[in-house]
Amino acid sequence: MALPCLAMSEKELFRFAGEMAMRGNWREAKFRWEQIHREQRDNIRLLNNLAVASEALGEIDDARRFYEDALGRGSDTRIEDNYRRFLRVLEETGRADAEGGDAVASSASRKTTKGGKPERVSVGVPVPPRLELAGIHSLLVASFRAPDSSLLDINRELVRFMRSEFSKRTSLDVLDVVPPPAIPEQPVERLVANYEFWRHLSREHEADLIISGVVTFDRRDASGFEDQDIISSQTGQKVRRAVFVEQEMFEYTLDVFFMDGPTGRLLFRDRLQRSVVFRGQMNDPITAFHELSDSMAQDVLAVVAPRRRMEPRLIFRR
């Protein structure tokens, strides 16, 4: 796409930047809005757009500065809503400070600005990992406790999946230990508190972090009657009838824990549960298992890897 002509008016440039933002080209959008900002320091809608672009680019300090500058110059409930959402993200990710929200409170006494056509956009907000990874470089995927199953080898499939996902999507050195180390046959709470065992695994395999847990995977008949629209062979009209449908439900539960290798202590624990329904009978359990594993992967990876969460924001096109 050709760049805008240098003779483009500020109004046209504003709209062009808005188009870039709607397409997700936030760097270009911010660059163009900054050009206009040199001449329009008091335009709070422009400041709002710069704040949203800064959020999308992970420039948190710039985003705060632009939001607070906008709300220090006028009052607009749409910008205030953006700013509250921004502060909530900071709080959830541990980056908030004691002064959050002051700009919104002070804007209430300032001149209210109306007009401007807002557009809803989605911003990928950077979210840091849940664990502090300083000093953590290597990861050992140990065995998972799983019941015997005629469907598949649950532990083997889960360990393979975990090792693949952590290798592809994190910077950790995933240790190549085959077969995965077995875990003691203990009650789960006693296993989690078995510091000496986890320290032993850490020393034996030189692992900074160990992941393990308890997993169940099963299927059950979920057949039953459901209403369907059917074309009558006699009248040709659409009629609604209760029809018996054969289907299966696969259920998957994962109690996963991350253990600190050197100390053997629990760093993080989560319980995830998913299910999926397939039409018919005798569906492939491995397909269902990996579909459900994929649906959980982001929650597990978020413990040790940064991610982006899509957040709604409003920008102005003029």
C-alpha positions in Angstrom: 0.0 0.0 0.0 1.4 3.4 -0.9 2.3 5.9 1.8 0.1 9.0 2.2 1.2 12.0 0.3 3.1 14.7 2.2 0.5 17.2 1.1 -2.3 15.2 2.9 -4.3 17.4 5.3 -4.3 16.7 9.0 -7.9 15.5 8.8 -7.0 13.0 6.0 -3.8 11.9 7.9 -5.9 11.3 11.0 -8.2 9.1 9.0 -5.3 7.3 7.3 -3.8 6.5 10.7 -7.2 5.2 11.9 -7.3 2.8 8.9 -3.8 1.5 9.8 -4.9 0.9 13.4 -8.0 -0.9 12.2 -5.7 -3.2 10.2 -3.5 -3.8 13.2 -0.6 -1.7 11.8 -0.1 0.1 15.1 3.4 1.3 14.5 2.4 3.2 11.3 -0.7 4.5 13.0 1.2 5.9 16.0 3.8 7.4 13.7 1.1 9.3 11.8 -0.8 10.4 14.9 2.5 11.7 16.3 2.9 13.9 13.2 -0.5 15.5 13.9 0.3 15.7 17.7 3.1 18.2 17.0 0.5 20.7 15.9 -2.5 19.6 18.0 -1.2 19.2 21.6 -4.7 19.8 23.1 -6.6 17.2 21.0 -7.7 14.7 23.6 -9.1 12.2 21.0 -5.7 12.2 19.4 -4.0 11.7 22.7 -6.4 8.8 23.4 -5.4 7.2 20.0 -1.7 7.6 20.9 -2.3 5.9 24.2 -4.1 2.9 22.6 -1.4 2.5 20.0 1.3 2.6 22.8 -0.6 -0.2 24.6 -0.7 -2.3 21.5 3.1 -1.8 21.0 3.8 -2.7 24.7 4.9 0.9 25.5 3.2 1.0 28.9 4.8 4.2 30.2 3.9 6.1 27.0 0.3 4.8 27.2 -0.1 6.0 30.7 1.4 9.4 29.8 -0.9 9.9 26.8 -4.0 8.8 28.8 -3.3 11.1 31.7 -2.5 14.0 29.3 -5.8 13.5 27.6 -7.8 13.4 30.8 -5.9 16.3 32.2 -7.1 18.5 29.3 -10.7 17.5 29.2 -13.4 14.9 30.1 -14.7 12.2 27.7 -16.3 9.1 29.1 -15.0 7.0 26.2 -11.4 7.9 27.0 -12.0 7.4 30.7 -13.3 3.9 30.0 -10.2 3.1 28.0 -8.0 4.3 30.8 -9.9 2.3 33.4 -9.4 -0.8 31.3 -5.7 0.0 30.9 -5.3 0.4 34.7 -7.1 -2.9 35.3 -4.7 -4.7 33.1 -1.8 -3.1 35.0 -3.3 -4.3 38.2 -3.8 -7.8 37.0 -0.3 -8.1 35.7 1.3 -6.6 38.8 2.4 -3.3 37.1 0.0 -0.9 38.8 1.1 1.8 41.2 -0.7 3.7 44.0 -1.7 6.6 41.8 -3.9 4.8 39.3 -7.3 6.4 38.7 -6.3 9.9 39.8 -6.6 11.2 36.2 -10.1 9.9 35.8 -11.2 11.6 39.0 -9.6 14.9 38.1 -11.1 14.9 34.6 -14.7 15.1 36.0 -14.2 18.8 36.9 -12.8 19.7 33.4 -14.6 20.6 30.2 -16.6 17.8 28.7 -15.6 17.1 25.1 -18.2 15.6 22.8 -18.2 14.4 19.2 -15.8 12.3 17.4 -16.8 9.0 15.8 -15.3 6.1 17.9 -14.3 2.8 16.5 -13.9 -0.4 18.6 -10.6 -2.2 18.1 -8.9 -5.1 19.7 -5.5 -4.6 21.3 -3.1 -7.4 22.1 -1.9 -6.4 25.6 1.3 -8.0 26.7 0.8 -10.2 29.8 4.0 -11.3 31.7 4.4 -14.9 32.9 2.9 -15.9 36.2 6.2 -17.1 37.5 9.3 -15.1 38.0 11.8 -16.9 35.8 15.1 -15.3 37.1 17.6 -18.1 37.3 15.3 -20.7 35.7 16.7 -22.0 32.4 16.0 -25.8 32.2 12.6 -27.6 32.4 12.1 -31.3 33.1 8.7 -32.8 32.1 8.2 -35.6 34.6 5.5 -38.3 34.4 1.9 -37.5 35.1 -0.2 -39.8 37.3 -3.0 -41.2 35.1 -5.4 -44.1 35.5 -5.1 -47.1 33.2 -7.1 -46.5 30.1 -8.1 -48.6 27.1 -8.3 -45.4 25.0 -4.7 -44.5 24.9 -1.5 -44.2 27.0 -2.6 -40.9 28.7 0.7 -40.2 30.5 2.9 -40.8 27.3 0.7 -38.6 25.1 0.6 -35.8 27.7 4.3 -35.8 28.3 5.0 -35.7 24.5 2.6 -32.9 24.1 4.0 -30.8 27.0 7.6 -31.3 25.8 6.7 -30.2 22.3 4.7 -27.1 23.4 7.3 -25.9 25.9 10.1 -26.5 23.3 8.3 -24.5 20.6 6.7 -21.7 22.6 9.1 -20.9 25.4 12.8 -20.1 25.8 13.4 -22.8 28.4 15.7 -25.7 27.7 13.4 -28.6 27.7 15.4 -31.6 28.9 15.4 -34.7 26.7 14.8 -37.4 29.3 13.2 -40.6 27.9 11.3 -42.2 29.4 10.1 -39.4 31.7 10.9 -39.9 35.3 8.2 -41.8 37.2 6.6 -40.1 40.3 5.9 -41.9 43.6 2.5 -43.5 44.2 1.5 -41.1 46.9 -1.7 -39.1 47.7 -1.5 -35.9 45.6 -1.0 -33.5 48.5 1.8 -35.7 50.0 3.4 -35.9 46.5 3.4 -32.1 46.1 5.0 -31.8 49.6 7.7 -34.4 48.9 10.5 -31.9 48.6 13.3 -34.5 48.7 11.9 -36.3 45.7 11.7 -33.2 43.6 15.2 -32.1 44.7 16.5 -35.6 43.8 15.0 -35.2 40.2 16.6 -31.8 40.0 20.0 -33.0 41.0 19.9 -36.1 38.7 18.8 -34.2 35.6 20.1 -30.7 36.4 16.6 -29.2 36.1 15.7 -25.8 37.4 12.0 -26.3 37.0 9.9 -29.6 37.0 6.4 -30.0 35.7 4.2 -32.9 36.7 0.7 -33.5 37.9 -2.4 -35.7 37.7 -4.5 -36.2 34.6 -7.7 -38.1 33.8 -9.2 -38.6 30.3 -12.3 -40.6 29.5 -15.3 -40.8 27.2 -18.9 -41.5 27.8 -22.1 -41.9 25.8 -23.8 -38.5 25.3 -26.5 -39.7 22.9 -30.0 -38.3 23.3 -32.9 -36.5 21.6 -32.5 -33.1 20.1 -34.8 -30.8 18.1 -34.0 -30.6 14.4 -35.6 -28.9 11.4 -36.6 -31.6 8.8 -38.2 -31.2 5.4 -41.3 -33.3 5.4 -41.4 -35.8 2.5 -45.2 -35.5 2.4 -45.7 -31.8 2.5 -42.3 -30.4 1.6 -42.5 -28.1 4.6 -40.0 -27.6 7.3 -41.0 -29.2 10.5 -39.3 -29.5 13.9 -38.9 -33.0 15.3 -37.1 -34.6 18.2 -34.4 -36.8 16.7 -32.2 -39.3 18.5 -28.6 -38.4 17.9 -25.6 -40.7 18.7 -22.7 -38.8 20.2 -19.8 -39.1 22.6 -18.3 -36.8 25.2 -14.6 -36.8 26.0 -13.7 -35.3 29.4 -10.3 -34.2 30.4 -9.0 -32.9 33.8 -5.5 -31.8 34.5 -4.1 -30.9 37.9 -0.7 -29.5 37.0 2.1 -28.3 39.3 5.4 -26.5 38.7 8.1 -27.5 41.2 11.2 -25.5 42.0 14.1 -27.9 41.3 16.7 -26.7 43.8 14.3 -26.5 46.8 11.7 -29.1 45.7 8.9 -26.6 46.7 5.7 -25.9 44.8 5.9 -22.7 42.7 2.5 -22.8 41.0 -0.5 -25.1 40.7 -3.6 -25.0 38.6 -6.6 -27.3 37.8 -7.9 -27.3 34.3 -11.0 -29.0 33.0 -12.3 -29.4 29.4 -14.8 -31.5 27.5 -15.8 -31.9 23.8 -18.6 -33.7 22.1 -18.3 -35.6 18.8 -21.1 -36.9 16.7 -21.4 -40.7 16.3 -19.7 -43.5 18.2 -16.2 -44.9 18.3 -14.5 -41.5 17.7 -10.7 -41.4 17.7 -9.6 -40.8 21.3 -6.2 -39.5 20.3 -7.8 -36.8 18.2 -10.0 -35.8 21.1 -7.1 -35.8 23.5 -5.0 -33.5 21.4 -7.9 -31.2 20.7 -8.5 -30.8 24.4 -4.8 -30.5 25.2 -4.5 -27.7 22.6 -7.4 -25.9 24.4 -5.5 -26.0 27.7 -2.0 -25.2 26.3 -2.2 -21.4 26.6 -3.2 -21.6 30.3 -0.3 -23.9 31.0 2.3 -22.0 28.9 1.2 -18.7 30.5 2.8 -19.8 33.7 6.3 -19.5 32.2 5.9 -17.6 29.0 4.6 -14.1 28.2 1.5 -13.9 26.1 -0.9 -11.4 24.6 -4.5 -10.9 25.7 -7.0 -9.2 23.4 -8.6 -6.2 25.0 -11.3 -3.9 23.6 -10.5 -0.2 23.2 -12.0 2.8 21.4 -10.1 5.0 18.9 -11.3 8.0 17.0 -11.1 8.2 13.2 -11.5 12.0 13.0 
